[in-house]
């Protein structure tokens, strides 16, 4: 952590010094009269600000690839600023292990909609992809985006972005993201007993030619994620619900285990405009994912495991998964229609601990995308067809008050379902592809004070593959049906001083889903807050409540040696309400929040489980800041 803070301090100091040098250079003038005038100008508080959020903009590479060319400014809103955890940001539709930075599982994404064949071990994807997303910056001046989160009980986050234009058409920059969390359950010492240690570093470069025909982007990302796990607390599910939550005195199910995940990415993107309405592009990615699980205390932890395939004294499992992905295509526009046609080749090279040599898989698919934009009508369609016969088909219609989308796909199993080799798990399967259909619709009624949007989602899954209660992959041959009904609404009262945001979801599962897919029947999120300006209308503030409710259900459990969640039906997660109170404030380019997490834990022995055997975060005070620096 110290070296990251040192780098941040150095860059900020450097830019301040550079600015001073620039000002001194401007002031150097042989005419003392003019020099005095310059000094008075510098000291004048009414001096015009040259660089700001209005001059610093970016565009997502994905948006550019789809034909969008509109740059946007970095977010400066106070709304939802107090949310820093992945599960909080996603309205608690995610399970976690009860601490900042722990592996996540999306409760409602039990089906796979990733057409690119992957390792299937994705519980830390949220920390990797959200922080490494490629962006095209045009900052004009040096720009720093600094976020610091100081959570109680030894939890912290650092997000640091530095970017600057070398000239009008060329931008370079770097990202640093750091997560550090102490154990919240049975720590061996008061401070510094790590649960999570994660770091991501990215350098990037973006260039656009003077005639705007050639666009170039490249980045290199390195990511390391350590979990110093404890396997959850040692309790008997038959004793639930617990009367007391003794966070510091809980007995844990595992001792001194470690998960390590390392990822690297090298990306080169080239886009060339041949003529108006016709462009050619190439997107090359090299990715390396390394997964390691270590347990050198099997004499103490042996009761946790079901099998020992390699060694009875220690576990040292690994999976090295390397991919080379290259996509080449044509894109452009014809009147109101944007189009994109491409071919994608992917080479996969993987190796388990017990393998003598690597295995290789090659996959080729072709795809096409179109968008129709005219007046208030938006149509969007996408189709992909793989050489194996698998396909993905998406369609979306948006006419303002009505949005309807349809998705259908045939997906081959990811690697972990078909093959795995380790000390505690070993299998080799030949599963069928999973067939998925999703129909989604919503109606929106919006005026100045009220936004009301009911929605409906109809999901069917055939040949669903999942990790069973025995922690092995199983394919279910029945058709699983999930109906989701819900409503989003927002209310603003008294000239937007009092605001209410709410999202409610009700789920119905078919009998074929019993013991296979478990989701809560009721899920609700509310944000009730005051918004205004203090100190002569110069300081925007927000304060209020974030409230979460989830009905009881058999949530998925977590298996450390696979770094994955699996279905279980013995540990029922009780229903819970959780309240966070917060205060947000903005002073020019600085935003600050103060939050009491799990405010409604009025008794220190109260609590709930967010995942089987993993208690949720107890009441704690959190502080966060985000500061933009220009020039």
C-alpha positions as CSV (number, residue, x, y, z in Angstrom):
1,X,0.0,0.0,0.0
2,X,2.8,2.4,0.9
3,X,4.4,2.2,-2.6
4,X,1.1,2.9,-4.3
5,X,0.5,6.0,-2.1
6,X,4.1,7.1,-2.8
7,X,3.6,6.8,-6.6
8,X,0.3,8.8,-6.3
9,X,1.9,11.5,-4.1
10,X,4.8,11.8,-6.5
11,X,2.7,12.2,-9.6
12,X,0.4,14.8,-7.9
13,X,3.5,16.7,-6.7
14,X,5.1,16.5,-10.1
15,X,2.0,18.0,-11.8
16,X,1.8,20.7,-9.2
17,X,5.5,21.5,-9.8
18,X,5.0,21.4,-13.6
19,X,2.1,23.9,-13.3
20,X,4.2,26.2,-11.2
21,X,7.1,26.0,-13.7
22,X,4.6,26.8,-16.5
23,X,3.3,29.8,-14.6
24,X,6.9,31.1,-14.0
25,X,7.7,30.7,-17.6
26,X,4.7,32.8,-18.6
27,X,5.7,35.4,-16.1
28,X,9.2,35.8,-17.4
29,X,9.2,39.1,-19.2
30,X,11.8,41.9,-19.5
31,X,9.1,44.5,-19.0
32,X,8.7,44.9,-15.2
33,X,5.4,46.7,-15.7
34,X,3.9,43.9,-17.7
35,X,5.4,41.4,-15.2
36,X,3.7,43.1,-12.3
37,X,0.4,43.0,-14.3
38,X,0.9,39.3,-14.8
39,X,1.5,38.7,-11.1
40,X,-1.7,40.6,-10.3
41,X,-3.5,38.4,-12.8
42,X,-2.2,35.2,-11.2
43,X,-3.3,36.3,-7.7
44,X,-6.7,37.3,-9.0
45,X,-9.3,34.9,-7.6
46,X,-11.5,35.5,-10.6
47,X,-9.0,34.0,-13.0
48,X,-10.6,31.8,-15.6
49,X,-10.3,28.0,-15.1
50,X,-9.0,26.6,-18.4
51,X,-9.2,22.8,-17.7
52,X,-12.1,21.0,-16.0
53,X,-14.5,18.1,-16.5
54,X,-15.7,19.9,-19.6
55,X,-12.3,19.6,-21.3
56,X,-11.6,16.0,-20.1
57,X,-13.6,13.3,-21.9
58,X,-13.4,9.7,-22.8
59,X,-15.1,7.0,-24.9
60,X,-15.3,3.3,-24.2
61,X,-13.6,1.2,-26.8
62,X,-16.7,-1.0,-27.0
63,X,-18.8,2.0,-27.8
64,X,-16.4,3.1,-30.5
65,X,-16.4,-0.4,-32.0
66,X,-20.2,-0.2,-32.2
67,X,-19.9,3.1,-34.2
68,X,-20.4,5.6,-31.4
69,X,-18.1,8.7,-31.5
70,X,-19.5,10.8,-28.6
71,X,-17.1,11.4,-25.8
72,X,-18.4,11.8,-22.2
73,X,-17.0,13.5,-19.1
74,X,-16.0,11.6,-16.0
75,X,-18.9,11.1,-13.5
76,X,-19.3,14.0,-11.0
77,X,-22.6,13.0,-9.5
78,X,-23.2,12.4,-5.8
79,X,-26.0,9.8,-6.5
80,X,-24.8,6.3,-5.4
81,X,-21.3,7.7,-4.7
82,X,-21.2,6.0,-1.3
83,X,-21.4,2.6,-2.9
84,X,-17.9,1.0,-3.2
85,X,-18.5,-2.8,-2.7
86,X,-19.4,-4.9,-5.8
87,X,-22.5,-6.4,-4.1
88,X,-23.7,-2.9,-3.0
89,X,-23.3,-1.4,-6.4
90,X,-25.4,-4.2,-7.9
91,X,-28.2,-3.8,-5.4
92,X,-27.3,-6.9,-3.5
93,X,-28.1,-9.2,-6.5
94,X,-24.6,-10.6,-5.8
95,X,-23.4,-13.0,-3.1
96,X,-20.0,-12.4,-1.5
97,X,-18.0,-13.8,1.4
98,X,-19.0,-10.9,3.7
99,X,-15.9,-8.7,3.2
100,X,-14.7,-6.0,0.7
101,X,-13.1,-7.6,-2.3
102,X,-14.2,-11.2,-1.8
103,X,-15.3,-13.5,-4.7
104,X,-18.7,-12.6,-6.1
105,X,-21.6,-14.6,-7.5
106,X,-24.5,-13.1,-9.5
107,X,-27.6,-14.7,-8.1
108,X,-29.6,-14.2,-11.3
109,X,-26.9,-15.0,-13.9
110,X,-27.0,-18.7,-13.4
111,X,-26.8,-19.2,-17.1
112,X,-23.7,-18.4,-19.2
113,X,-24.1,-15.7,-21.8
114,X,-20.4,-15.4,-22.6
115,X,-20.0,-16.7,-26.2
116,X,-16.2,-16.8,-25.9
117,X,-15.1,-20.1,-24.4
118,X,-13.4,-19.4,-21.0
119,X,-12.0,-21.2,-18.0
120,X,-15.4,-20.9,-16.2
121,X,-13.7,-19.8,-13.0
122,X,-15.0,-16.2,-12.8
123,X,-15.7,-15.3,-9.2
124,X,-13.3,-12.4,-9.3
125,X,-14.2,-11.2,-12.8
126,X,-15.9,-8.1,-11.3
127,X,-12.7,-6.8,-9.9
128,X,-10.7,-7.4,-13.1
129,X,-13.1,-6.4,-15.9
130,X,-14.7,-3.3,-14.3
131,X,-11.2,-1.8,-13.6
132,X,-9.5,-2.8,-16.8
133,X,-12.2,-1.7,-19.3
134,X,-10.5,0.1,-22.3
135,X,-11.2,3.8,-22.6
136,X,-10.1,6.4,-25.2
137,X,-9.2,9.5,-23.2
138,X,-8.8,13.0,-24.5
139,X,-7.8,15.0,-21.5
140,X,-6.0,18.0,-23.1
141,X,-4.3,18.7,-19.8
142,X,-2.8,16.2,-17.3
143,X,-5.7,14.6,-15.5
144,X,-5.8,12.6,-12.2
145,X,-8.8,10.6,-10.9
146,X,-8.0,9.6,-7.3
147,X,-10.4,7.5,-5.1
148,X,-9.6,6.5,-1.6
149,X,-11.8,4.3,0.7
150,X,-10.9,3.9,4.3
151,X,-13.2,1.2,5.9
152,X,-13.3,0.2,9.5
153,X,-11.7,-3.0,10.6
154,X,-8.8,-2.8,8.2
155,X,-10.6,-2.5,4.8
156,X,-9.3,-0.1,2.1
157,X,-9.6,0.6,-1.6
158,X,-7.3,2.8,-3.8
159,X,-8.3,3.7,-7.4
160,X,-5.9,5.9,-9.2
161,X,-6.0,7.0,-12.9
162,X,-3.5,9.3,-14.5
163,X,-3.7,10.4,-18.1
164,X,-2.5,13.2,-20.3
165,X,-2.3,14.3,-23.9
166,X,1.1,14.3,-25.5
167,X,-0.4,16.3,-28.3
168,X,-3.8,17.0,-29.7
169,X,-4.1,13.4,-31.1
170,X,-2.1,11.3,-28.7
171,X,-3.0,10.3,-25.1
172,X,-1.2,8.1,-22.6
173,X,-2.0,7.0,-19.1
174,X,-1.9,4.5,-16.3
175,X,-4.4,2.9,-13.8
176,X,-3.7,1.6,-10.4
177,X,-6.3,-0.2,-8.3
178,X,-5.7,-1.8,-4.9
179,X,-7.9,-3.7,-2.5
180,X,-6.7,-4.6,1.0
181,X,-9.0,-6.2,3.7
182,X,-8.3,-7.7,7.0
183,X,-10.2,-10.8,8.2
184,X,-13.5,-9.8,9.8
185,X,-14.0,-13.3,11.4
186,X,-11.6,-14.7,14.0
187,X,-8.5,-12.7,13.1
188,X,-5.3,-14.0,14.6
189,X,-4.3,-10.4,15.5
190,X,-5.9,-7.0,16.0
191,X,-4.6,-5.6,12.7
192,X,-2.9,-6.9,9.6
193,X,-4.4,-10.4,9.4
194,X,-5.1,-10.2,5.7
195,X,-8.2,-11.7,4.1
196,X,-7.9,-10.1,0.6
197,X,-5.0,-8.5,-1.1
198,X,-5.5,-7.4,-4.7
199,X,-3.8,-5.1,-7.2
200,X,-4.3,-4.2,-10.8
201,X,-2.0,-2.1,-12.9
202,X,-2.7,-0.9,-16.5
203,X,-0.8,1.3,-18.9
204,X,-2.5,2.5,-22.1
205,X,-2.1,4.6,-25.2
206,X,-4.6,6.1,-27.5
207,X,-3.9,7.9,-30.9
208,X,-6.1,9.3,-33.6
209,X,-4.6,10.6,-36.8
210,X,-5.1,14.3,-37.8
211,X,-7.5,13.3,-40.6
212,X,-9.4,11.0,-38.1
213,X,-9.1,8.1,-40.4
214,X,-6.8,5.9,-38.2
215,X,-7.5,5.1,-34.6
216,X,-5.1,3.2,-32.5
217,X,-5.4,1.9,-28.9
218,X,-3.2,-0.4,-26.9
219,X,-3.0,-1.4,-23.2
220,X,-1.2,-3.8,-21.0
221,X,-2.9,-5.0,-17.8
222,X,-1.5,-7.1,-14.9
223,X,-3.7,-8.3,-12.1
224,X,-2.9,-10.3,-8.9
225,X,-5.5,-11.4,-6.4
226,X,-4.8,-13.2,-3.2
227,X,-7.4,-14.7,-0.8
228,X,-6.1,-15.8,2.6
229,X,-9.2,-17.9,3.3
230,X,-10.8,-19.5,6.3
231,X,-13.6,-21.6,4.7
232,X,-16.3,-19.9,6.6
233,X,-17.4,-20.5,10.2
234,X,-17.8,-23.9,11.7
235,X,-21.5,-24.3,12.6
236,X,-24.2,-26.9,12.1
237,X,-26.9,-25.8,9.7
238,X,-29.5,-27.5,11.9
239,X,-28.8,-24.9,14.6
240,X,-30.0,-22.1,12.4
241,X,-31.0,-19.3,12.9
242,X,-28.2,-18.4,15.3
243,X,-29.0,-16.4,18.4
244,X,-25.6,-14.9,18.7
245,X,-22.9,-13.8,16.2
246,X,-19.6,-13.9,17.9
247,X,-17.5,-12.5,15.0
248,X,-14.1,-12.6,16.9
249,X,-14.7,-16.0,18.5
250,X,-16.2,-18.0,15.6
251,X,-14.4,-21.3,14.9
252,X,-13.4,-21.5,11.2
253,X,-13.6,-24.5,8.9
254,X,-10.1,-24.1,7.4
255,X,-6.7,-22.8,8.6
256,X,-4.1,-21.0,6.5
257,X,-5.2,-21.7,3.0
258,X,-4.5,-19.4,0.0
259,X,-6.0,-18.7,-3.4
260,X,-3.9,-16.8,-5.9
261,X,-5.2,-15.6,-9.3
262,X,-3.0,-13.8,-11.8
263,X,-4.1,-12.3,-15.1
264,X,-2.3,-10.4,-17.8
265,X,-3.7,-8.8,-20.9
266,X,-2.1,-7.3,-24.0
267,X,-4.5,-5.5,-26.3
268,X,-4.0,-3.8,-29.7
269,X,-6.9,-2.2,-31.5
270,X,-6.7,-0.6,-34.9
271,X,-9.5,1.1,-36.8
272,X,-9.2,2.6,-40.3
273,X,-11.9,4.7,-42.1
274,X,-11.7,3.7,-45.8
275,X,-14.5,6.2,-46.7
276,X,-17.5,7.7,-45.1
277,X,-19.8,4.8,-43.9
278,X,-17.1,2.1,-44.3
279,X,-14.3,1.2,-41.8
280,X,-12.1,-1.8,-41.2
281,X,-10.9,-2.8,-37.7
282,X,-8.7,-5.4,-36.0
283,X,-8.9,-6.2,-32.3
284,X,-6.1,-8.4,-30.9
285,X,-6.0,-9.7,-27.3
286,X,-3.6,-12.0,-25.5
287,X,-4.8,-13.1,-22.1
288,X,-3.2,-15.2,-19.5
289,X,-5.1,-16.5,-16.4
290,X,-3.2,-18.4,-13.7
291,X,-5.1,-20.0,-10.8
292,X,-3.4,-21.5,-7.7
293,X,-4.7,-23.1,-4.6
294,X,-2.5,-24.0,-1.6
295,X,-3.2,-25.8,1.6
296,X,-0.1,-26.9,3.5
297,X,-2.1,-27.9,6.7
298,X,-4.0,-30.9,5.5
299,X,-3.5,-32.5,8.9
300,X,-5.7,-29.8,10.3
301,X,-8.0,-29.3,7.4
302,X,-8.6,-32.8,6.1
303,X,-12.1,-33.0,7.4
304,X,-13.2,-30.2,5.0
305,X,-12.3,-32.2,1.9
306,X,-14.1,-35.2,0.3
307,X,-11.3,-36.6,-1.8
308,X,-7.5,-36.7,-2.0
309,X,-6.3,-37.6,-5.5
310,X,-2.7,-36.5,-5.5
311,X,-1.2,-35.9,-2.0
312,X,-2.4,-36.5,1.5
313,X,0.0,-34.1,3.1
314,X,-0.5,-30.9,1.2
315,X,-2.4,-29.4,-1.7
316,X,-0.8,-27.3,-4.5
317,X,-3.3,-27.1,-7.4
318,X,-2.9,-24.9,-10.4
319,X,-4.5,-24.1,-13.8
320,X,-2.8,-22.1,-16.4
321,X,-5.2,-20.8,-19.1
322,X,-3.8,-18.8,-22.0
323,X,-5.8,-17.4,-24.9
324,X,-5.1,-15.5,-28.1
325,X,-8.1,-13.8,-29.5
326,X,-8.2,-11.9,-32.8
327,X,-11.2,-10.2,-34.3
328,X,-11.3,-8.5,-37.7
329,X,-14.3,-6.9,-39.3
330,X,-16.0,-4.2,-41.3
331,X,-18.3,-1.5,-39.8
332,X,-20.0,1.6,-40.9
333,X,-23.4,3.2,-41.5
334,X,-26.0,3.5,-44.2
335,X,-28.4,6.4,-43.5
336,X,-30.0,5.5,-40.2
337,X,-28.5,2.0,-39.9
338,X,-25.2,1.2,-38.3
339,X,-23.7,-2.2,-39.1
340,X,-20.7,-4.4,-38.1
341,X,-19.6,-7.7,-39.6
342,X,-16.7,-9.7,-38.2
343,X,-14.8,-13.0,-37.8
344,X,-13.3,-14.0,-34.5
345,X,-10.6,-16.6,-34.0
346,X,-9.6,-17.8,-30.5
347,X,-6.8,-20.1,-29.6
348,X,-6.8,-21.6,-26.1
349,X,-3.9,-23.3,-24.4
350,X,-4.4,-24.7,-20.9
351,X,-2.6,-27.0,-18.4
352,X,-3.5,-28.4,-15.0
353,X,-1.0,-29.4,-12.3
354,X,-1.0,-33.0,-13.2
355,X,-0.7,-32.5,-17.0
356,X,2.6,-33.4,-18.6
357,X,1.8,-31.1,-21.6
358,X,-0.6,-28.4,-22.5
359,X,-3.9,-29.0,-24.3
360,X,-5.0,-26.8,-27.2
361,X,-8.5,-25.7,-28.4
362,X,-9.2,-23.6,-31.4
363,X,-12.6,-21.8,-32.0
364,X,-13.8,-19.7,-34.9
365,X,-17.1,-17.8,-35.1
366,X,-18.5,-15.1,-37.3
367,X,-20.9,-12.4,-36.2
368,X,-22.9,-9.4,-37.4
369,X,-24.5,-6.5,-35.6
370,X,-26.9,-3.8,-36.8
371,X,-28.5,-0.7,-35.1
372,X,-31.4,1.4,-36.5
373,X,-31.8,4.8,-35.0
374,X,-34.5,7.2,-36.1
375,X,-36.6,9.6,-34.1
376,X,-37.6,7.7,-31.0
377,X,-37.3,4.2,-32.5
378,X,-34.2,2.2,-31.7
379,X,-33.6,-1.3,-33.1
380,X,-30.6,-3.4,-32.2
381,X,-29.7,-6.9,-33.5
382,X,-26.7,-9.2,-33.0
383,X,-26.0,-12.7,-34.2
384,X,-22.9,-15.0,-33.7
385,X,-22.4,-18.5,-35.2
386,X,-19.5,-20.7,-34.0
387,X,-17.8,-23.5,-36.0
388,X,-19.1,-26.0,-33.4
389,X,-22.7,-25.1,-34.3
390,X,-23.3,-23.0,-31.2
391,X,-24.9,-19.6,-31.7
392,X,-26.1,-16.4,-30.0
393,X,-29.0,-14.3,-31.2
394,X,-30.0,-11.0,-29.6
395,X,-32.7,-8.5,-30.6
396,X,-33.9,-5.3,-28.9
397,X,-36.6,-2.8,-29.6
398,X,-36.8,0.5,-27.8
399,X,-39.6,3.0,-28.6
400,X,-39.3,5.2,-25.6
401,X,-42.0,4.0,-23.3
402,X,-41.6,0.4,-24.3
403,X,-38.5,-1.8,-24.4
404,X,-38.6,-5.4,-25.6
405,X,-35.6,-7.7,-26.0
406,X,-35.1,-11.3,-26.9
407,X,-32.1,-13.5,-26.5
408,X,-31.4,-17.1,-27.6
409,X,-28.2,-19.0,-27.4
410,X,-26.6,-22.4,-27.6
411,X,-23.5,-22.4,-25.5
412,X,-20.8,-25.0,-25.2
413,X,-19.6,-25.8,-21.6
414,X,-16.7,-23.8,-20.2
415,X,-13.5,-25.7,-19.4
416,X,-14.2,-26.2,-15.7
417,X,-17.4,-28.2,-16.4
418,X,-15.8,-30.5,-19.0
419,X,-12.4,-31.1,-17.4
420,X,-10.7,-30.5,-14.1
421,X,-7.7,-32.1,-12.4
422,X,-6.6,-31.3,-8.8
423,X,-5.9,-32.8,-5.4
424,X,-9.6,-32.7,-4.2
425,X,-11.5,-32.7,-7.5
426,X,-11.1,-34.7,-10.7
427,X,-13.5,-35.2,-13.6
428,X,-13.7,-35.5,-17.4
429,X,-17.1,-34.9,-19.0
430,X,-18.6,-34.5,-22.5
431,X,-21.6,-32.4,-21.9
432,X,-24.1,-31.0,-24.5
433,X,-24.3,-27.4,-25.1
434,X,-26.8,-25.4,-23.0
435,X,-29.8,-23.9,-24.7
436,X,-31.1,-20.6,-23.3
437,X,-34.0,-18.3,-24.2
438,X,-34.7,-15.0,-22.5
439,X,-37.6,-12.6,-23.2
440,X,-37.4,-9.3,-21.4
441,X,-39.9,-6.4,-21.5
442,X,-40.4,-3.2,-19.6
443,X,-42.8,-0.2,-19.8
444,X,-41.8,3.2,-18.6
445,X,-44.0,6.1,-17.4
446,X,-41.9,9.2,-16.7
447,X,-42.7,12.7,-15.8
448,X,-40.9,15.4,-13.8
449,X,-41.6,13.9,-10.4
450,X,-42.3,10.2,-10.9
451,X,-40.6,7.4,-12.9
452,X,-42.5,4.1,-12.9
453,X,-41.2,1.1,-14.9
454,X,-42.6,-2.4,-14.4
455,X,-40.7,-5.2,-16.0
456,X,-41.1,-8.9,-16.8
457,X,-38.4,-11.5,-17.7
458,X,-39.1,-15.0,-18.9
459,X,-36.2,-17.4,-18.9
460,X,-36.0,-21.0,-20.1
461,X,-32.8,-23.2,-19.8
462,X,-32.3,-26.6,-21.4
463,X,-29.4,-28.9,-20.5
464,X,-28.3,-26.6,-17.7
465,X,-24.8,-27.3,-16.3
466,X,-24.1,-26.5,-12.7
467,X,-21.8,-27.5,-9.7
468,X,-23.9,-29.7,-7.5
469,X,-24.0,-30.1,-3.8
470,X,-21.3,-32.8,-4.2
471,X,-19.1,-30.1,-5.9
472,X,-19.1,-31.9,-9.2
473,X,-20.5,-30.7,-12.6
474,X,-24.0,-32.1,-13.4
475,X,-26.1,-31.6,-16.5
476,X,-29.8,-31.4,-16.0
477,X,-31.9,-32.6,-19.0
478,X,-35.1,-30.9,-18.0
479,X,-36.4,-27.5,-19.1
480,X,-36.0,-25.0,-16.3
481,X,-38.3,-22.0,-16.2
482,X,-37.8,-18.8,-14.3
483,X,-40.3,-15.9,-14.3
484,X,-39.2,-12.6,-12.9
485,X,-41.6,-9.7,-12.2
486,X,-40.6,-6.4,-10.8
487,X,-40.8,-2.7,-10.8
488,X,-38.4,0.3,-10.7
489,X,-39.7,3.6,-9.5
490,X,-38.3,6.9,-8.6
491,X,-40.1,9.8,-6.8
492,X,-38.8,13.3,-6.3
493,X,-40.7,15.6,-3.9
494,X,-40.4,19.3,-2.9
495,X,-38.4,20.3,-6.0
496,X,-36.2,17.2,-5.8
497,X,-35.2,17.8,-2.2
498,X,-36.6,14.4,-1.0
499,X,-36.0,11.5,-3.3
500,X,-36.9,7.8,-3.3
501,X,-35.4,5.2,-5.6
502,X,-36.7,1.6,-5.5
503,X,-36.3,-1.7,-7.3
504,X,-38.4,-4.8,-6.4
505,X,-38.1,-8.2,-8.0
506,X,-40.3,-11.3,-7.5
507,X,-39.1,-14.7,-8.8
508,X,-41.0,-17.9,-9.7
509,X,-39.1,-21.1,-10.5
510,X,-40.5,-24.3,-12.1
511,X,-40.4,-27.6,-10.2
512,X,-37.6,-28.7,-12.4
513,X,-35.3,-26.1,-10.8
514,X,-35.7,-27.5,-7.3
515,X,-32.3,-28.2,-5.7
516,X,-30.6,-26.9,-8.9
517,X,-31.2,-23.2,-9.1
518,X,-31.9,-21.3,-5.9
519,X,-32.9,-17.6,-6.0
520,X,-34.8,-15.5,-3.4
521,X,-38.4,-15.1,-4.1
522,X,-38.4,-11.4,-3.0
523,X,-35.6,-8.9,-3.4
524,X,-35.9,-5.2,-2.8
525,X,-33.6,-2.2,-2.8
526,X,-34.5,1.3,-1.7
527,X,-32.5,4.6,-1.5
528,X,-34.2,7.4,0.4
529,X,-32.3,10.6,0.6
530,X,-32.3,14.4,0.9
531,X,-30.5,16.4,-1.8
532,X,-29.7,20.0,-1.6
533,X,-27.0,22.7,-1.5
534,X,-25.5,24.2,1.7
535,X,-23.4,27.3,2.4
536,X,-25.2,29.8,0.0
537,X,-26.0,27.1,-2.5
538,X,-22.3,26.3,-3.2
539,X,-21.9,22.8,-1.6
540,X,-24.0,20.0,-3.0
541,X,-24.9,17.4,-0.3
542,X,-26.9,14.2,0.0
543,X,-27.8,12.1,3.0
544,X,-30.1,9.3,3.6
545,X,-30.6,5.5,3.8
546,X,-29.8,2.5,1.5
547,X,-32.1,-0.3,2.4
548,X,-31.8,-3.9,1.3
549,X,-34.2,-6.8,1.8
550,X,-33.9,-10.4,0.7
551,X,-36.3,-13.2,1.5
552,X,-34.9,-16.6,2.8
553,X,-33.5,-19.1,0.3
554,X,-30.8,-21.7,-0.1
555,X,-28.1,-19.6,-1.5
556,X,-25.1,-21.1,-3.3
557,X,-22.1,-22.0,-1.2
558,X,-18.4,-21.3,-1.9
559,X,-15.7,-23.9,-2.6
560,X,-12.2,-22.4,-2.1
561,X,-10.3,-25.1,-3.9
562,X,-12.3,-24.4,-7.1
563,X,-12.7,-20.7,-6.4
564,X,-16.4,-21.1,-7.4
565,X,-19.9,-21.2,-6.0
566,X,-22.0,-24.3,-6.1
567,X,-25.6,-25.3,-5.4
568,X,-26.6,-26.5,-1.9
569,X,-29.8,-27.2,-0.1
570,X,-28.9,-27.7,3.6
571,X,-27.9,-24.2,4.7
572,X,-30.9,-21.8,4.4
573,X,-30.0,-18.1,4.4
574,X,-32.5,-16.3,6.6
575,X,-34.4,-13.3,5.4
576,X,-32.8,-10.0,6.3
577,X,-33.1,-6.2,6.2
578,X,-29.9,-4.1,6.0
579,X,-29.7,-0.4,6.4
580,X,-26.7,1.8,5.6
581,X,-26.9,5.5,6.5
582,X,-24.7,7.9,4.4
583,X,-23.7,11.5,4.0
584,X,-22.2,12.7,0.6
585,X,-20.7,16.1,0.0
586,X,-19.0,17.8,-3.0
587,X,-16.6,20.7,-2.9
588,X,-15.7,21.6,-6.5
589,X,-13.8,18.6,-7.8
590,X,-13.7,16.8,-4.4
591,X,-16.4,14.4,-3.3
592,X,-16.5,12.9,0.2
593,X,-18.8,10.3,1.8
594,X,-19.3,9.0,5.3
595,X,-21.3,5.8,5.8
596,X,-22.4,3.6,8.6
597,X,-22.5,0.1,7.1
598,X,-25.1,-2.3,8.5
599,X,-26.4,0.5,10.7
600,X,-29.3,-1.6,12.0
601,X,-27.0,-4.1,13.8
602,X,-28.0,-2.5,17.1
603,X,-26.7,-5.5,19.1
604,X,-23.2,-6.6,18.4
605,X,-24.3,-10.2,18.6
606,X,-26.9,-9.7,15.8
607,X,-26.1,-10.6,12.2
608,X,-27.0,-12.6,9.2
609,X,-25.3,-14.9,6.6
610,X,-24.7,-13.4,3.1
611,X,-23.4,-16.8,1.9
612,X,-23.6,-20.2,3.7
613,X,-21.0,-20.2,6.5
614,X,-20.0,-16.6,5.8
615,X,-21.5,-13.9,8.1
616,X,-22.1,-10.5,6.5
617,X,-20.1,-7.4,7.4
618,X,-20.9,-6.2,10.9
619,X,-21.6,-2.6,11.7
620,X,-18.6,-0.4,10.8
621,X,-17.9,3.3,9.9
622,X,-16.6,3.9,6.4
623,X,-15.0,7.0,4.8
624,X,-14.3,7.7,1.1
625,X,-13.1,10.4,-1.1
626,X,-12.8,11.0,-4.9
627,X,-10.8,13.9,-6.2
628,X,-10.2,15.1,-9.8
629,X,-7.0,17.0,-10.6
630,X,-6.6,19.0,-13.7
631,X,-3.5,20.8,-15.2
